[in-house]
Every structure is written in C-alpha cells, then in structure tokens.
C-alpha cells in the first residue's frame, strides 16, 4: 500500500472535523454524572503497598492541583466520554505542567522536555492537550490568578502547539525527530522578551536558578543525600516512609542484583558494558511523586571506580496505563517496555540507562519495572513562585514540547489539518479546561470529606 502524501494526510485531518467538530471539544462530563472518582482510585489502591496509601491521599489532599496530579485514572475515564477523534499519536498519558522538567542528555546538555511516561500509550492526540490545559487552569486558580490569566495560559499553550505542528507538517522527518529545547534556547528567548518589556527580569533570574539547581542534581549529589556511613560502611539512609532500607529483606544486595540481572538485557551491548563497571552497594525503597505513591519504587546505589564514583538508579513499578481500558491499541508488554518505548518515541534523547525489567520483588510477587538514573540533572519550576506572566510563558513551552513529542509519535500533517487556522479548537479547549477544573475541585472536596469521615486513610509526612 503506497505511503500517504503530506497533502493526503492533511486532507484526512480536515475530514475528521466532519466526524468530531473542533468546537465539540468544549464538552465536559458534569461532575455529578460520572463514575465515583474515589471508587476509581480505590481500584488502583488494590495493587499498591497498603502502608503507603495514607501518604498517597495526604499528598493528593493538599490542593486541587495535587489531586489532579494523582488522579490520572479518573480523568482518563472522563476523557473517554468526551468527543474523541481518530487521530492518534504516542500520548504522554499524564500531561500536566509539572511533568515538563529539565534533564541531562548523554552529552551533558541540559534540555527541557516531558519526563513522566508511566501512562504512555497510543491514543487520541487531544487527550494530552485536555489534561495539560486543565492543569494550567487549576494551577492558575491555585496561585490565585483570575480567569483571564488562566485563559491566556491555555491559549498560549495551544496556539504554540498549533504553530509548531504546522512547522512539523512542512519539516523533514529527521528535523522533527531532532527537535529540542535546551537551556540556552530558553534563556535567550526569555532574555529577548525581557529586553522587549514583555516580561519582568525576575522570571529570567528564577529560570537561571532552576537550571543552575538542576546542574547540581547529579548521582554524586544524590548519593550524598541518600546515604550515610555506618560502622565504616556506606548505606542508604533510613528516613521512613519516604526512604527505607529496613522494609526490605536482609539480602538487599542480592535483591538489587536480581533486579538488575533482568534489566541489563534491555540495554544495548555497549551500555551493558558500561553498567558492568559498577558494583551494587545498597538498595532502598523510595516514595516518589503524587500519583505514584504506593507503587513499588527502589533506588539502587552502585559504585564505579570507588566510593567517590557513585551511580544511583531508580527502579520504578510499571503497571497498565490508566488509558489502556479506553483506547483500541494495546501497549507493548511488559509494561516497563511500554514506558521505555513510549519515552524513547516522545523525547528527543533519553537517559543512557533507560531500560526495563520483570522481577520478583521482596514480597515474592513478580512485577514489571522500568529503570533510569535517579535525578540526573532533573529539575522543574516551582509552581508557588510563578507569577501570572511566568505561568503564561511556561504554558507556551509546554505547548511547544507537546507538539514536538506528538510530531515524533504521530503524523504532523494530519494533526495540523485537523487544527486548521481558526480559533474554534482553542476556544473549545479553554472551555473544557475551566469545566474540568470545576470537576477537579469537586472531586478534591469529595476526597477531603472522605478523609474527615475516616473512609480514606490520611497520613501526612513532613
């Protein structure tokens, strides 16, 4: 079958408007006409470490924004009830503004990109956009900004997405694949906007600080923070429940070695050779994020040349994507492979140690995992310090990066054809984002009420 031309793909995108009108994306399920959000979360709880559920709900209860971060499964079920196109790409599956972060490339170049792919799967392109847009509105409300700022943030995000997708439509395939935003590009763009009087100098200064802080987050720094010396031997620090080696069996080194034994097969030969230069020192359970709390996550300390040459790997459980029940495509198996292949598709460049494994954990249960370096120059914005102009500027970056990722995982000409030039799609998405922000606030209050009534565990940790 001949490959469709760019023009044919663009016409397909335009034809899709007849099936799913662009303004129909404003439709949002009413808060009281949906499945019980707490019941959806409770189903997830069944596969999680029960002793960590109180911490999970404490983090989700902190604000509507943290609830949104932890409830991708709830929103996935709701998105499946909205008007949905047949235009698919590789989805992040949990696209919100806090999942756009810095990290280091193998050349030690600092780039900005999507960093969380636990829910990645092929699906309708607009689902990522709806979650990102909603996160911008919820974040704006969380910061006390008015509705106009929220509108501007969503518009900035989606207008940039649309413009970038048009560029990808006309670009060479490899140019789309190599597209990236690095530290220098961000600082130059912000610096020019400061000179033009569009932004205050404070945003440029705070962005420089974000990059500087990220550069300090290396394996050596992580090892210093995660370990302590006991009887002349370096081991993971005990800081339960966030970090604990004591919850693991006594043969921790054997456990870590078993984890890594299956994982190395997912690496290319030269990376396996690199990993062989390190030896396992210790392993501990680590609690990360908001939505991930309760899933099994471990950090493994390895030494290369000596104790001053550490490598810290993170082994994170990979379960089914929350979107899988709602899409026609079945993701690759095992689920660690699904995460890794989705990440490699959507990112310009990925961690050199990114791989997957299926292993038996300390509880005797076999689970899927993916592996990557722990905090390799990883960093992000502090939502509490973003002013209104900063949120709008950051939203534009989010739209750019989502377009790059979707362009690599899908067909840019098709998506550009659907989006077109009119404002109908963006205006509809602004409407959806506000409506679903209302839903999120409603669901957050349900959680607070359930905690007060004692129906949901709540164990905050400072």
C-alpha positions as CSV (number, residue, x, y, z in Angstrom):
1,X,0.0,0.0,0.0
2,X,1.5,3.4,-1.0
3,X,2.5,5.7,1.8
4,X,0.1,8.7,2.0
5,X,1.5,12.1,1.0
6,X,1.6,15.1,3.2
7,X,-1.4,16.6,1.3
8,X,-3.4,13.4,1.7
9,X,-2.7,13.3,5.4
10,X,-3.7,17.0,5.8
11,X,-7.0,16.2,4.0
12,X,-7.6,13.3,6.4
13,X,-7.2,15.7,9.3
14,X,-9.6,18.2,7.8
15,X,-12.1,15.4,7.0
16,X,-12.0,14.4,10.7
17,X,-13.7,17.7,11.6
18,X,-16.8,16.3,10.0
19,X,-16.8,13.4,12.4
20,X,-15.7,15.3,15.5
21,X,-16.2,19.1,15.2
22,X,-13.4,21.2,16.7
23,X,-15.8,23.2,19.0
24,X,-17.3,19.9,20.3
25,X,-14.1,19.6,22.5
26,X,-15.7,22.0,24.9
27,X,-18.0,19.2,26.1
28,X,-17.2,18.0,29.6
29,X,-19.0,15.4,31.7
30,X,-20.9,17.0,34.6
31,X,-19.2,16.3,38.0
32,X,-22.3,14.5,39.3
33,X,-22.9,12.3,36.2
34,X,-19.7,10.3,36.3
35,X,-18.3,7.2,37.9
36,X,-17.3,7.8,41.5
37,X,-13.8,9.2,41.4
38,X,-12.9,7.7,44.8
39,X,-14.0,4.3,43.6
40,X,-11.7,4.5,40.7
41,X,-8.8,5.5,43.0
42,X,-9.7,2.6,45.3
43,X,-9.4,0.1,42.5
44,X,-5.8,1.4,42.0
45,X,-5.2,1.0,45.7
46,X,-5.6,-2.7,45.5
47,X,-2.3,-3.1,43.6
48,X,-0.4,-0.7,45.8
49,X,1.6,-1.0,49.1
50,X,-1.2,-0.6,51.7
51,X,1.1,1.0,54.2
52,X,1.7,3.9,51.8
53,X,-2.0,4.7,50.9
54,X,-2.3,7.2,53.8
55,X,0.6,9.2,52.3
56,X,-0.8,8.9,48.8
57,X,-4.1,10.5,49.9
58,X,-2.4,13.1,52.1
59,X,-0.4,14.3,49.1
60,X,-3.5,14.3,46.9
61,X,-5.5,16.2,49.5
62,X,-3.1,19.1,49.7
63,X,-4.8,21.1,46.9
64,X,-7.0,20.6,43.8
65,X,-3.7,20.7,41.8
66,X,-2.2,17.8,43.7
67,X,-5.4,15.9,43.4
68,X,-5.3,16.4,39.6
69,X,-1.7,15.1,39.6
70,X,-2.7,12.0,41.4
71,X,-5.9,11.2,39.6
72,X,-4.9,10.5,36.0
73,X,-7.1,7.4,36.1
74,X,-10.1,9.5,37.0
75,X,-9.5,11.9,34.2
76,X,-8.8,9.1,31.8
77,X,-12.2,7.6,32.4
78,X,-13.8,11.0,31.9
79,X,-11.9,11.7,28.7
80,X,-13.2,8.5,27.2
81,X,-16.7,10.1,27.5
82,X,-15.8,13.2,25.6
83,X,-15.9,13.8,21.8
84,X,-12.9,11.9,20.6
85,X,-11.0,12.0,17.3
86,X,-9.5,9.0,15.5
87,X,-6.2,11.0,15.1
88,X,-3.7,9.1,17.3
89,X,-0.2,9.6,18.4
90,X,2.0,8.5,21.2
91,X,0.5,10.0,24.3
92,X,2.3,11.0,27.5
93,X,-0.9,9.9,29.2
94,X,-0.3,12.3,32.2
95,X,0.4,15.6,30.5
96,X,0.4,18.3,33.1
97,X,2.8,21.3,33.6
98,X,4.8,19.6,36.4
99,X,5.7,16.8,34.1
100,X,7.7,19.2,32.0
101,X,11.2,19.3,33.5
102,X,14.9,19.6,32.8
103,X,17.3,16.7,32.5
104,X,20.7,16.0,31.1
105,X,21.4,14.5,27.7
106,X,24.3,12.0,27.3
107,X,26.4,15.0,26.1
108,X,25.6,16.7,29.4
109,X,23.5,19.3,27.7
110,X,20.6,20.5,29.8
111,X,17.2,20.2,27.9
112,X,13.6,20.8,28.8
113,X,11.1,18.0,27.9
114,X,8.3,15.7,29.1
115,X,9.7,13.4,31.8
116,X,6.9,11.2,33.1
117,X,5.7,8.3,30.9
118,X,4.1,5.9,33.3
119,X,0.8,6.2,31.4
120,X,2.1,6.5,27.9
121,X,0.2,4.7,25.2
122,X,-1.1,5.4,21.7
123,X,-4.4,7.3,21.7
124,X,-6.3,10.4,20.6
125,X,-3.9,13.4,20.4
126,X,-6.4,15.8,22.1
127,X,-6.4,13.8,25.4
128,X,-2.9,15.1,26.3
129,X,-3.9,18.6,25.4
130,X,-7.0,18.5,27.5
131,X,-5.1,17.3,30.6
132,X,-2.4,19.9,30.0
133,X,-4.9,22.7,29.5
134,X,-6.8,21.6,32.6
135,X,-3.6,21.6,34.7
136,X,-2.9,25.2,33.6
137,X,-6.3,26.4,34.7
138,X,-6.1,24.5,38.0
139,X,-2.6,25.9,38.6
140,X,-3.8,29.4,37.9
141,X,-6.6,29.1,40.4
142,X,-4.1,27.5,42.9
143,X,-2.0,30.6,42.6
144,X,-4.9,32.9,43.0
145,X,-4.8,34.3,39.4
146,X,-8.0,35.4,37.7
147,X,-9.8,33.7,34.9
148,X,-8.1,35.9,32.3
149,X,-4.7,34.6,33.3
150,X,-5.9,31.0,33.0
151,X,-7.4,31.7,29.6
152,X,-4.1,33.3,28.4
153,X,-2.1,30.3,29.7
154,X,-4.2,27.8,27.8
155,X,-4.3,30.0,24.7
156,X,-0.5,30.4,24.8
157,X,0.0,26.6,25.2
158,X,-2.4,25.6,22.4
159,X,-1.5,28.3,20.0
160,X,2.1,27.3,20.2
161,X,1.2,23.7,19.8
162,X,-0.8,24.5,16.7
163,X,2.0,26.7,15.2
164,X,4.7,24.1,16.0
165,X,2.6,21.3,14.4
166,X,2.3,23.3,11.2
167,X,6.0,23.7,11.2
168,X,6.4,19.9,11.7
169,X,3.9,19.3,8.8
170,X,6.4,21.0,6.4
171,X,9.6,19.9,8.0
172,X,11.9,17.0,7.1
173,X,11.2,13.8,9.2
174,X,14.6,13.9,10.8
175,X,14.3,17.5,11.7
176,X,11.1,16.7,13.7
177,X,12.9,13.8,15.4
178,X,15.8,16.0,16.4
179,X,13.8,19.0,17.6
180,X,14.6,20.0,21.2
181,X,14.6,22.9,23.6
182,X,17.8,23.4,25.6
183,X,18.9,25.6,28.4
184,X,20.5,28.2,26.1
185,X,17.4,28.5,23.9
186,X,15.1,29.1,26.8
187,X,17.3,31.7,28.3
188,X,17.8,33.5,25.0
189,X,14.0,33.7,24.3
190,X,13.3,34.9,27.8
191,X,16.1,37.4,27.7
192,X,14.8,38.9,24.5
193,X,11.3,39.2,25.9
194,X,12.7,40.9,29.0
195,X,14.5,43.4,26.7
196,X,11.3,44.0,24.8
197,X,9.5,44.7,28.0
198,X,7.1,41.7,27.7
199,X,8.4,40.0,30.8
200,X,9.9,41.1,34.1
201,X,13.6,40.3,34.8
202,X,12.6,38.2,37.8
203,X,11.4,35.4,35.6
204,X,14.7,35.3,33.7
205,X,16.6,35.2,37.0
206,X,14.4,32.4,38.5
207,X,14.7,30.4,35.3
208,X,18.5,30.7,35.5
209,X,18.3,29.4,39.1
210,X,16.2,26.4,38.0
211,X,18.8,25.4,35.5
212,X,21.7,26.0,38.0
213,X,19.9,23.9,40.6
214,X,19.3,21.1,38.1
215,X,23.0,21.0,37.2
216,X,23.8,20.3,40.8
217,X,21.5,17.3,40.9
218,X,23.9,14.6,39.9
219,X,24.4,11.0,41.0
220,X,27.2,12.2,43.3
221,X,24.8,14.7,44.9
222,X,22.0,12.2,45.2
223,X,24.3,9.6,46.8
224,X,25.4,12.2,49.4
225,X,21.8,13.0,50.3
226,X,20.5,9.4,50.2
227,X,23.3,7.7,52.2
228,X,25.1,7.7,55.5
229,X,28.2,5.9,56.8
230,X,27.5,3.2,59.5
231,X,30.4,1.3,61.0
232,X,32.7,2.4,58.2
233,X,30.3,1.2,55.5
234,X,28.2,3.4,53.2
235,X,24.5,2.5,53.2
236,X,21.1,4.1,52.3
237,X,19.8,6.5,54.9
238,X,16.7,5.5,56.9
239,X,14.0,8.1,56.5
240,X,10.7,6.2,56.5
241,X,8.3,6.1,54.8
242,X,9.9,8.2,52.1
243,X,13.2,6.3,52.1
244,X,13.7,3.0,53.8
245,X,16.1,0.1,53.5
246,X,14.7,-1.6,56.6
247,X,11.4,-2.5,54.9
248,X,13.5,-4.8,52.6
249,X,14.9,-8.2,53.4
250,X,18.4,-8.6,54.8
251,X,19.8,-9.8,51.5
252,X,19.4,-6.3,49.9
253,X,22.4,-6.6,47.6
254,X,21.2,-9.9,46.3
255,X,17.8,-8.3,45.7
256,X,19.3,-5.4,43.8
257,X,21.4,-7.7,41.7
258,X,18.4,-9.8,40.8
259,X,16.5,-6.6,39.8
260,X,19.5,-5.6,37.6
261,X,20.0,-9.0,36.1
262,X,16.8,-8.9,34.1
263,X,17.2,-5.2,33.3
264,X,20.6,-5.4,31.5
265,X,19.1,-7.4,28.7
266,X,17.0,-4.4,27.7
267,X,20.2,-2.3,27.2
268,X,22.3,-2.2,24.1
269,X,25.6,-4.1,24.4
270,X,27.8,-1.0,24.9
271,X,25.5,0.2,27.7
272,X,25.7,-3.2,29.4
273,X,29.4,-3.0,29.3
274,X,29.2,0.4,30.9
275,X,27.0,-0.9,33.7
276,X,29.3,-3.8,34.3
277,X,31.9,-1.3,35.6
278,X,29.8,-0.6,38.6
279,X,29.0,-2.8,41.6
280,X,25.9,-2.8,43.8
281,X,26.4,-1.3,47.2
282,X,22.9,-0.9,48.7
283,X,19.2,-0.6,47.8
284,X,16.2,1.1,49.5
285,X,12.5,1.7,48.8
286,X,11.8,5.3,47.7
287,X,8.4,7.0,47.6
288,X,8.1,9.4,44.7
289,X,5.6,11.8,43.2
290,X,1.9,12.1,44.0
291,X,0.1,9.7,41.6
292,X,2.9,7.1,42.0
293,X,2.7,6.8,45.8
294,X,2.1,3.2,46.8
295,X,3.6,1.7,43.6
296,X,6.9,-0.1,44.2
297,X,9.9,2.1,43.6
298,X,13.5,1.4,44.6
299,X,16.8,3.3,44.4
300,X,20.0,1.3,43.9
301,X,23.4,2.7,44.9
302,X,26.3,1.5,42.8
303,X,30.0,2.4,42.9
304,X,32.3,2.6,39.9
305,X,36.0,3.4,40.5
306,X,35.4,3.8,44.2
307,X,33.0,5.4,46.7
308,X,33.6,8.8,45.1
309,X,32.3,7.5,41.8
310,X,28.6,6.7,42.5
311,X,25.7,5.9,40.3
312,X,22.1,5.9,41.6
313,X,19.5,4.1,39.6
314,X,15.7,4.3,40.1
315,X,13.7,1.1,39.6
316,X,10.0,2.0,39.3
317,X,7.0,-0.2,39.0
318,X,5.2,-0.1,35.7
319,X,1.6,-1.2,35.7
320,X,-1.0,-0.9,33.0
321,X,-1.6,2.6,31.6
322,X,-4.7,4.2,33.1
323,X,-5.7,5.0,29.5
324,X,-5.5,1.4,28.3
325,X,-9.1,0.5,29.0
326,X,-10.2,3.4,26.9
327,X,-8.2,3.0,23.7
328,X,-8.2,0.5,20.9
329,X,-4.4,-0.1,20.8
330,X,-2.8,-2.4,23.3
331,X,0.5,-1.2,24.5
332,X,3.7,-3.3,24.3
333,X,4.4,-5.8,27.0
334,X,5.8,-6.0,29.6
335,X,4.7,-2.6,30.9
336,X,8.2,-1.5,31.6
337,X,8.9,-1.9,27.9
338,X,5.7,0.1,27.1
339,X,7.0,3.0,29.3
340,X,10.5,2.9,27.8
341,X,9.5,2.7,24.2
342,X,6.9,5.5,24.7
343,X,9.6,7.7,26.3
344,X,12.1,7.0,23.6
345,X,9.5,7.9,21.0
346,X,8.4,11.2,22.6
347,X,11.7,12.5,23.8
348,X,14.4,13.8,21.6
349,X,17.0,11.9,23.6
350,X,16.6,9.7,26.7
351,X,18.7,8.5,29.7
352,X,21.6,6.2,28.7
353,X,20.5,3.8,31.4
354,X,16.8,3.8,30.4
355,X,15.5,0.2,30.3
356,X,13.0,-2.3,31.7
357,X,12.8,-5.5,33.7
358,X,10.3,-8.0,35.1
359,X,11.4,-9.1,38.5
360,X,10.2,-10.7,41.7
361,X,10.1,-8.1,44.5
362,X,10.7,-8.6,48.2
363,X,7.1,-9.6,48.7
364,X,7.6,-12.5,46.3
365,X,5.3,-11.0,43.6
366,X,6.6,-10.6,40.0
367,X,6.1,-7.1,38.6
368,X,7.1,-5.0,35.7
369,X,9.6,-2.2,36.2
370,X,11.5,0.4,34.3
371,X,14.9,1.8,35.2
372,X,16.6,5.1,34.8
373,X,19.1,7.3,36.5
374,X,17.8,9.0,39.7
375,X,17.7,12.8,39.3
376,X,20.3,13.2,36.6
377,X,20.2,17.0,36.4
378,X,16.4,16.8,36.8
379,X,14.5,19.9,37.8
380,X,11.4,21.9,37.2
381,X,9.6,25.1,38.0
382,X,8.3,25.8,41.5
383,X,4.6,26.5,41.0
384,X,4.5,28.6,44.2
385,X,6.9,31.1,42.8
386,X,5.4,31.5,39.3
387,X,3.7,34.9,38.7
388,X,1.0,35.3,36.1
389,X,3.4,36.2,33.3
390,X,5.6,33.3,34.2
391,X,2.7,30.8,34.0
392,X,1.7,32.1,30.6
393,X,5.3,31.9,29.3
394,X,5.8,28.4,30.8
395,X,2.5,27.3,29.2
396,X,3.9,28.3,25.8
397,X,6.9,26.0,26.4
398,X,4.5,23.2,27.4
399,X,2.6,23.5,24.1
400,X,5.9,23.5,22.1
401,X,7.2,20.4,23.8
402,X,3.9,18.5,23.4
403,X,3.8,19.3,19.7
404,X,7.4,18.1,19.3
405,X,6.5,14.8,21.1
406,X,3.3,14.3,19.2
407,X,5.1,15.1,16.0
408,X,7.5,12.3,16.6
409,X,4.9,9.8,17.7
410,X,2.2,10.7,15.1
411,X,1.5,12.3,11.8
412,X,2.0,16.1,12.0
413,X,0.2,16.8,8.7
414,X,-2.9,15.0,9.9
415,X,-2.9,16.9,13.2
416,X,-2.2,20.2,11.5
417,X,-5.0,19.6,9.1
418,X,-7.5,19.0,11.9
419,X,-6.4,22.0,13.9
420,X,-6.5,24.4,10.9
421,X,-6.2,28.1,11.4
422,X,-9.4,29.1,13.1
423,X,-9.7,29.7,16.9
424,X,-12.5,27.2,17.3
425,X,-10.4,24.3,18.7
426,X,-8.5,26.5,21.1
427,X,-11.7,28.3,22.4
428,X,-13.3,25.0,22.9
429,X,-10.3,23.7,24.8
430,X,-10.3,26.7,27.1
431,X,-14.0,26.0,27.9
432,X,-13.2,22.4,28.6
433,X,-10.2,23.2,30.8
434,X,-12.4,25.5,33.0
435,X,-15.2,23.0,33.2
436,X,-12.8,20.1,34.1
437,X,-11.1,22.4,36.7
438,X,-14.5,22.7,38.3
439,X,-14.8,18.9,38.2
440,X,-11.3,18.6,39.8
441,X,-12.3,20.9,42.6
442,X,-15.5,18.9,43.2
443,X,-13.5,15.6,43.3
444,X,-10.9,17.1,45.6
445,X,-13.7,18.1,48.0
446,X,-15.1,14.6,47.9
447,X,-11.7,13.4,49.0
448,X,-11.5,15.9,51.9
449,X,-14.9,14.8,53.0
450,X,-14.0,11.1,52.8
451,X,-10.8,11.8,54.9
452,X,-12.8,13.7,57.5
453,X,-15.3,10.8,57.7
454,X,-12.5,8.3,58.1
455,X,-13.3,6.4,54.8
456,X,-9.9,7.2,53.3
457,X,-6.6,6.9,55.1
458,X,-4.6,10.1,55.6
459,X,-1.1,10.1,56.9
460,X,0.9,13.3,56.0
461,X,4.7,13.3,56.3
462,X,6.7,16.5,56.6
